[in-house]
């Protein structure tokens, strides 16, 4: 009975967090609540010692309550902030999965909601432990809160992520496949899958200098995910399409050239998707398509698709579709401009090597003239 009463009390305290934050005079009370009721409950499992609260109910609730008070850190004593971070890290290694999930949320909220400089300093030395704990939780359950925690850790500690980037990419790809396999009716898994793709982009952004050609090691883990999404023909995976394009944009912007044949395979898939179902996504598609041309023009000019079409002709077909008379009514001004970007990218990056096509490009663009008058 005492456990249920305390669970209710912790829940009520967490619900009052925002009201207490509005009044500075309650800062001392918040400090007392954390010191005497929240943190001791989480730390009751510190070191793995056996305790009466074996089910982890109160530890899980205490971690949730800590999340609610994370944005009070700037008003707490330094020692209490350190205890809050320590408690969240202890919770990440709790024997009970619900406690670990809520502790991951506490880590996320402490990093996201707190402007206290000490939080980052206390978290940074424990980065390997945090990443490993998030990986283990992701293996057990599809929780978007946990993947969000992982994403904010990547964003906050980007300069320190490089040693773990390949493992991150592998784990995120594995988790995405597992969450997608759970089916679209599982909303939690669907949200977690979306967060996985966002975390992939965050990982690539944190190592965008591609030091030691690390993108080459990451690519084999991410490209199959992108192929699955881009090649889904507008099916169940379409909700991840925009995030997948962001990941591809990073890969094509920072990867060493020449690009691998697997990465070039996505060039063909992108254009096929545009013609089949992704016509309205042209603003998102332009960036990776331009990267393919500008970063690896030699392969672009020499390459052919599986059915023998030149890459140059394949990409020109995108502009042709956008500027075709029968599509101009559907093509808004923004999309028409994007069509000219496609042609400009070819001419600019392949200067002197596509002269025979310039007249055809000029004819395509001339279709816009009547609409501008």
QUIPE-V271824 format. One record per helix or strand of 3 or more residues. SS is the DSSP state (a for helix, b for strand). FROM is the first residue (numbers start at 1). LEN is the number of residues. Records with the same first field share a line. If there is no record, write none. Layout:
BEGIN
SS = FROM-LEN / FROM-LEN
END
This chain:
BEGIN
a = 2-14 / 17-5 / 24-20 / 46-3 / 57-12 / 70-6 / 78-15 / 97-17 / 117-8 / 127-14 / 144-13 / 158-3 / 162-20 / 187-20 / 211-20 / 238-17 / 261-16 / 279-17 / 297-6 / 311-13 / 325-3 / 333-17 / 355-12 / 369-4
END
